[in-house]
Amino acid sequence: MKVLLLENISGVAASQFEEAGFEVEALKEALDERELLAKVRGTSILGVRSRTRITAAVLDAAPELVSVGAFCIGVDKIDRAASSDRGIAVFNDPHSNSRSVAELAIGEIILLMRRTFEASTRLHGGVWNKSSAGSHEVRGLTLGIIGYGKIGSQLSELAEALGMRVVFHDVAHVLARGNARPVSFRELLETSDVITLHVDGRAQNRDLFGEDQFRLMKDGACLINLSRGFVVDHEALGRHLKSGKLAGAAIDVFPQEPESGGAFSSPLKGLPNVILTPHIGGSTEEAQENIGNFVSARMIDYFKTGNSLLSVNLPNCHLDIDPSQDTNGDRDSVPGSHRLTHIHRNVPGILRAINDILADRGINIDRQVLDTRGQLGYAIYDINRACNEELLEKLRSVPHTIRVRVPGACG
């Protein structure tokens, strides 16, 4: 059972996989498709962060692959449709780095309002310019948060603790924290002294901020983007910063991001009132350790039990048991039972076909659960007899079957 971890994933993850009985290979760098095609063969579990692209070709090169883990929030680089078509579960961690991102946003709000970055750059160039012009306390200013999820809501509480007024806009109905107030998108643009973006990677957020939005913002306002690079038109942002319409910006994500050590190009480079960081919003040791713990635990559980809770592509299916039968204390298995999983197209008759195959062989079903998600169906069985190859092949022959697996085994 081989695990391949790329992009310097926290050592906590490697330790958890090793303790669970896996052979682990951990690399610090990302791999391009050609390198990954050669490296991934024989791998049961693959872990990446935000730079490695997992294509259909990569998945085909690893027929034993059971799951792919994004040790970050975004799963944009993973072909989830191709993963589903091959019965490969995809996991991520949408929450563990939220505090790190919120804290960076708070720090950048203060730096922008005090023009600290600009003063530091000038002093590094030998220019002493002690001045209060354009420098402000954050207390009493209005912070506009676009995207009020885990990060946005934490930031809301931190900003209020500093004495800021908070308004927010979200496409979903969400509960306000503290004294924060939900407003329309336009009102947020027109009233906020600082606007910070915390939206997800869905297609409708592409080019969310462009010429029209910058024109509606208050004169002298600042923009922070710690979400997705394609959300903001950087050319338009640069023009409004140079014209003085906007007082500053802090940008952590970009439409095109190079590999580590690669050449970086942006129309925002060289602007004294812009803080540029290389996609480090969630890059704290604490966040990476928490992510390493969370994603590896989910992948190990899926591999060993078939439980797909929190998968981003498979139906979230969990076969629990009666606590009185739980002699192992793991709530996932009963002595004498044998687990079997079946991923298939969500069409009528699949469950009946599986049950008929088991019944024809005198196999009793101790427990079963079925869940669906879009075009996919996922069933977990506990049966009273071990699966042999003949039974597995018969189950694989059921029309619309995608994958049949005995949890704890490769393939």
GUMI-505819 format. One record per residue (C-alpha): residue in one letter; x, y, z. Coordinates in steps of 0.001 Angstrom, whole numbers, plus 500000, padded with zeros to 6 digits. Layout:
<pts>
AXYZ ...
</pts>
This chain:
<pts>
M500000500000500000 K501849503044498699 V501227506699499510 L502750509473497404 L502787512961498950 L503917515983496928 E504569519686497594 N506064519429501078 I502894518274502829 S503203518376506630 G505147515471508114 V502146514811510356 A500384513299507344 A503291510998506511 S503454509840510134 Q499743509031510199 F499949507039506982 E502985505112508226 E501257504319511525 A498326502983509494 G500639500571507657 F501323502449504418 E504634502876502653 V505098506627502211 E507138508601499698 A507107512344500364 L508551514904497941 K509033518622498555 E508289519729495017 A505310519618492684 L505523517372489608 D504399518124486083 E502187515620484279 R505050513781482568 E506921513286485855 L503766512347487728 L502731509740485151 A505917507824485898 K505880508411489643 V502252507555490422 R502279503942489239 G501414501531492039 T500121504311494287 S497011503733496400 I496777507234497898 L498002510480496329 G498357513746498246 V498988517170496696 R498574520836497544 S497750523650495138 R500359523332492363 T500121519761491066 R497504519129488381 I495755515747488582 T494472514931485095 A492562511965483715 A495843510685482274 V497440510710485730 L494503508798487173 D494701506218484379 A498395505692485124 A497494504520488646 P494806501793488414 E495271500987492119 L494583504587493159 V491789504723495750 S491775508403496727 V493368511782496034 G493815514315498812 A494126518072498346 F495987519192501475 C494472522655501117 I491061524187500434 G490974524311496638 V490463521247494451 D490626523183491175 K493723521293489979 I492076517879490418 D489850516543487636 R486933515597489875 A484724514351487033 A487450511963485876 S488001510877489494 S484298510090489885 D484251508172486601 R487008505942487972 G485585505559491476 I488379507570493092 A487430509611496165 V488715513179496447 F489171514835499848 N490243518306500943 D490219520446504075 P487978523499503727 H488454524757507284 S491826524178508970 N493669527174507494 S490814529642507933 R492331531236511041 S495671531740509296 V494002533512506356 A491860535684508640 E494902536754510670 L496846537689507544 A493901539782506360 I493841541664509675 G497568542304509464 E497279543595505913 I494377545881506808 I496550547576509429 L499598547738507142 L497561549297504331 M495809551840506561 R499125552905508113 R500973552838504760 T503586550737506549 F504735548753503523 E505303551897501483 A507222553577504335 S509370550471504826 T510204550241501109 R511263553899500984 L513387553550504108 H515120550481502644 G515965552815499746 G517545555315502125 V514629557792502253 W513500558921505710 N509952560279505388 K508177560534508723 S504641561666507955 S501064561046509092 A499597561921505694 G497295559144504471 S497863557066507625 H494788556011509594 E493716553950512567 V491431551063511673 R489122551834514589 G485907553323513241 L486553552325509632 T484149550116507697 L485333546690506573 G483387545083503721 I483690541292503561 I482642539533500353 G482136535862501151 Y481048535251504741 G482046531638505215 K484586530157507625 I487241532757506840 G485007535780506354 S483086535201509582 Q486274534755511640 L487696537918510115 S484465539691511028 E484965538944514724 L488635539949514669 A487847543232512917 E485084544112515377 A487506543477518237 L489682546205516706 G486748548599516629 M485882548326512934 R482338548403511600 V481700545287509528 V479350544811506591 F479279541706504448 H477758540220501315 D477241536536500585 V475164534716497978 A473893532366500702 H471803533263503717 V474314533206506602 L474174534198510248 A475966537451511099 R478622537390513816 G478544540108516457 N477307543423515068 A478173542656511440 R475461543623508983 P474518541972505670 V474215544446502782 S473834544403499009 F476928544061496861 R476570547652495641 E476151549102499129 L479236547254500304 L481270548697497424 E480072552234498062 T480481552326501848 S483554550224502734 D486951551694503555 V488534548283503057 I487090545431501000 T488380541903501460 L487475538947499234 H486874535438500577 V484898533728497820 D485306530209496488 G486474528976493104 R483108528554491384 A482862529850487824 Q480489532736488602 N483173534365490756 R485489534790487769 D486124538508487082 L483971539447490063 F486000542647490453 G486712544787487400 E486305548349486125 D482671548727487161 Q483288547563490715 F486399549712491201 R484506552806490057 L481809552181492672 M484312551868495527 K484942554813497841 D487788557122496882 G490830556106498911 A489519552623499739 C491745549522499811 L491243546026498390 I492501542709499770 N492249539438497846 L493151536211499627 S490677534023497730 R491240533182494031 G493428534893491466 F490812534988488724 V488371536967490864 V490099540330490238 D491057542078486986 H494635543019487871 E495064545356484916 A492052547399486043 L493219547279489666 G496619548626488635 R495034551550486777 H492888552566489744 L495840552326492116 K498014554497489866 S495252557068489430 G494786557416493193 K491188556204493124 L492282553386495426 A494780553955498236 G496236550464498312 A495832546744497824 A497117543475499238 I497114540553496804 D498023536961497677 V496569535097494676 F497075535649490965 P495533534571487642 Q498783532839486693 E501041531577489451 P504533530201488736 E506107527196490375 S508207527883493471 G511299529819492422 G509789530624489023 A509614534052487417 F506671536156488560 S505003538767486392 S502118541082487289 P500885544578486358 L500932545270490107 K504690544787490503 G506566547873491599 L503548549802492879 P504502551253496273 N501000550967497749 V500570547253496962 I501504544299499176 L502212541206497066 T502588537776498663 P503079534381496920 H499824532583497833 I500749532182501499 G497392533025503080 G497038529589504654 S500752528850504886 T501431528702508593 E502956525731510363 E499824525435512498 A497493525378509508 Q499578522869507568 E499802520559510563 N496038520698511077 I495424520070507374 G497891517173507396 N496016515604510299 F492555516139508854 V493020515034505239 S495175512008506036 A492627510835508644 R489787511081506113 M491777509201503451 I492849506436505827 D489269505990507009 Y488001505798503434 F490691503310502423 K490055501022505399 T486294501289505874 G484866502796502690 N483286505654504648 S483251508642502292 L482152511413504657 L483409514845503481 S484489513595500061 V484075516406497533 N483002514126494674 L481508510856495971 P478187510476497796 N478848510977501508 C478163507457502720 H478882506032506182 L477860502599507424 D477645502825511204 I476867499864513456 D474934499119516605 P477194500076519556 S476272496805521302 Q477985494911518445 D481055497150518422 T483516494872520190 N486460496528518428 G485533500030519566 D485904501445516046 R482167501769515158 D483023500501511674 S483149496731511780 V481733493694513537 P483723490473513983 G482551487973511414 S481390490634508953 H483196491485505733 R482921494894504145 L482271495530500473 T481751498796498569 H480115499407495199 I480320502708493259 H477966502950490298 R475876505192488080 N472759506458489784 V470208504411487829 P467314502210488992 G467886498556489812 I471527498544490933 L470842497645494547 R468503494825493508 A471116493405491141 I473767493428493878 N471436491847496405 D470434489134493934 I474075488234493326 L474683487930497063 A471486485959497658 D472263483511494831 R475467482609496671 G473811482229500054 I475485485360501391 N473603487240504083 I473690491028504351 D474330492105507946 R474118495841507197 Q473914498027504132 V473636501707503234 L473178503498499921 D473544507181499101 T473553509123495855 R475078512348494587 G474107513569491156 Q474959510832488674 L476745508653491240 G475499506016493650 Y477559504478496437 A476655501414498500 I478480499940501494 Y477738496383502609 D478695494235505572 I478204490600504574 N478734487333506427 R481296485835504057 A484623487014502714 C484691488222499113 N486517485994496655 E487558487009493165 E484612485244491540 L482149487306493616 L484008490557492914 E484027489885489168 K480310489115489231 L479618492408491017 R481822494291488557 S479745492867485718 V476583494580486978 P475645497194484342 H476615500774485275 T479179499615487854 I482146501973488245 R484178500296490971 V483890497425493433 R486309497407496333 V487044495499499527 P488096498275501968 G491611497837503243 A492761496317499951 C494268498006496898 G492504498220493552 
</pts>
